[in-house]
Amino acid sequence: MVKDNRDFFVEKKPWSEVKDELLGCYLPAYFSKLLTSRRLVCYIDGFSGPGRFGDGKPGSPLIALEAAVKALAKAPPDNAGLSLRFVDSTWAEELRRILVDENVSGVDYKVIAVRHAQSRRKPTTHAAQQTTRARSFRVEV
């Protein structure tokens, strides 16, 4: 079962502040360096959340997009570009709305909704039931 994390994004917690501060410092330089390779740079945020906390503070998707915009502005003209993907099982629609409102342009990004569903197969023994957690995923792009 997927954990209900709807209250996680009400306000930014101290550990999220630290993580996002690190991302904000690290990603612009990291993206800039990788863009000099002239290869496509792919960035995936596997637990992106809604993009903004309830207290108005930006989350990792907005921080990554801002870093991408900065890096692309300084990148050599023949760079292959950046491709950002934001994946979430709960907040994908909200993140899409926030990114439209933010009017981010010049960066290739997609929000990917992943829905988890328990397998309908029933294990034959209790031990198998405890160790077998088959899951299927439906991806909505």
Wavefront OBJ file of the C-alpha trace (Angstrom):
o trace
v 0.000 0.000 0.000
v 1.242 3.487 -0.864
v 1.612 5.785 2.120
v -0.806 8.705 2.320
v 1.423 11.776 2.284
v -1.179 14.489 1.720
v -0.183 16.365 4.884
v 3.566 16.193 4.143
v 3.471 19.320 1.963
v 1.471 21.545 4.317
v 4.677 23.303 5.369
v 8.308 22.738 4.518
v 10.045 20.680 7.189
v 13.668 21.360 8.273
v 15.031 18.355 6.354
v 13.282 19.563 3.207
v 14.779 23.028 3.723
v 18.262 21.487 3.850
v 17.665 19.219 0.839
v 16.251 22.035 -1.267
v 19.027 24.430 -0.273
v 21.569 21.821 -1.391
v 19.715 21.312 -4.673
v 19.582 25.068 -5.250
v 23.328 25.393 -4.736
v 24.367 22.225 -6.537
v 22.107 21.869 -9.583
v 23.003 25.073 -11.465
v 26.722 24.201 -11.448
v 26.018 20.509 -12.096
v 23.723 21.196 -15.050
v 26.171 23.765 -16.451
v 29.040 21.310 -16.302
v 27.047 18.471 -17.856
v 25.789 20.701 -20.678
v 29.387 21.205 -21.840
v 29.475 17.477 -22.703
v 27.117 18.168 -25.624
v 25.006 15.206 -24.542
v 21.402 15.283 -23.468
v 21.191 15.700 -19.695
v 18.282 13.815 -18.081
v 17.141 14.707 -14.566
v 14.474 12.639 -12.812
v 12.798 13.629 -9.555
v 11.168 10.379 -8.427
v 9.140 11.871 -5.558
v 8.453 15.354 -6.824
v 5.412 16.327 -4.798
v 3.190 19.262 -5.754
v 6.048 21.661 -6.542
v 5.169 24.133 -3.826
v 4.507 23.668 -0.132
v 1.352 24.946 1.534
v 3.398 27.734 3.121
v 4.352 28.985 -0.367
v 7.938 27.736 -0.378
v 9.155 26.100 -3.598
v 9.761 22.362 -3.707
v 12.361 20.405 -5.637
v 10.647 20.605 -9.071
v 10.627 24.414 -9.038
v 14.199 24.503 -7.753
v 15.352 22.105 -10.492
v 13.548 24.076 -13.196
v 15.077 27.344 -12.003
v 18.525 25.716 -12.037
v 17.876 24.370 -15.548
v 16.859 27.808 -16.840
v 20.032 29.358 -15.373
v 22.287 26.616 -16.758
v 20.738 26.734 -20.227
v 21.162 30.517 -20.347
v 24.940 30.060 -19.919
v 25.288 26.845 -21.949
v 27.180 26.622 -25.233
v 24.809 27.042 -28.188
v 25.505 23.528 -29.482
v 24.530 21.763 -26.247
v 22.099 18.840 -26.499
v 19.827 20.243 -23.792
v 18.190 19.234 -20.565
v 15.254 16.904 -20.109
v 13.574 17.000 -16.702
v 11.012 14.471 -15.493
v 8.951 14.834 -12.349
v 7.325 11.642 -11.095
v 4.729 11.373 -8.344
v 1.899 9.030 -7.430
v -0.216 11.577 -5.546
v 0.637 15.110 -6.636
v 1.117 14.964 -10.423
v -2.010 16.957 -11.322
v -1.277 19.656 -8.747
v 2.307 19.908 -9.993
v 1.094 20.285 -13.584
v -1.157 23.170 -12.502
v 1.636 24.881 -10.578
v 4.069 24.575 -13.491
v 1.499 26.110 -15.851
v 1.049 28.977 -13.381
v 4.840 29.407 -13.144
v 4.976 29.751 -16.954
v 8.280 27.890 -17.281
v 9.586 28.084 -20.831
v 12.716 26.992 -22.647
v 13.093 23.768 -20.662
v 11.934 20.302 -21.715
v 10.006 18.855 -18.786
v 7.172 16.423 -18.163
v 5.157 15.453 -15.133
v 4.552 11.723 -14.877
v 1.770 10.286 -12.729
v 2.402 6.780 -11.446
v -0.505 4.869 -10.000
v 0.210 1.857 -7.806
v -2.102 -1.138 -7.784
v -1.718 -4.280 -5.717
v -1.552 -7.446 -7.742
v -4.691 -9.570 -7.679
v -2.659 -12.791 -7.456
v -2.980 -14.529 -4.111
v 0.090 -16.309 -2.740
v -0.493 -19.913 -1.797
v 1.058 -19.758 1.683
v 1.242 -17.224 4.484
v 5.057 -17.066 4.136
v 4.717 -16.335 0.435
v 2.132 -13.690 1.251
v 4.602 -11.981 3.581
v 7.469 -12.022 1.091
v 5.652 -11.529 -2.213
v 4.441 -7.993 -2.775
v 3.745 -7.936 -6.503
v 2.848 -4.492 -7.764
v 1.788 -3.150 -11.073
v 2.214 0.430 -12.183
v 0.211 2.572 -14.561
v 2.084 5.560 -15.915
v 0.197 8.612 -17.130
v 2.226 11.174 -19.041
l 1 2 3 4 5 6 7 8 9 10 11 12 13 14 15 16 17 18 19 20 21 22 23 24 25 26 27 28 29 30 31 32 33 34 35 36 37 38 39 40 41 42 43 44 45 46 47 48 49 50 51 52 53 54 55 56 57 58 59 60 61 62 63 64 65 66 67 68 69 70 71 72 73 74 75 76 77 78 79 80 81 82 83 84 85 86 87 88 89 90 91 92 93 94 95 96 97 98 99 100 101 102 103 104 105 106 107 108 109 110 111 112 113 114 115 116 117 118 119 120 121 122 123 124 125 126 127 128 129 130 131 132 133 134 135 136 137 138 139 140 141
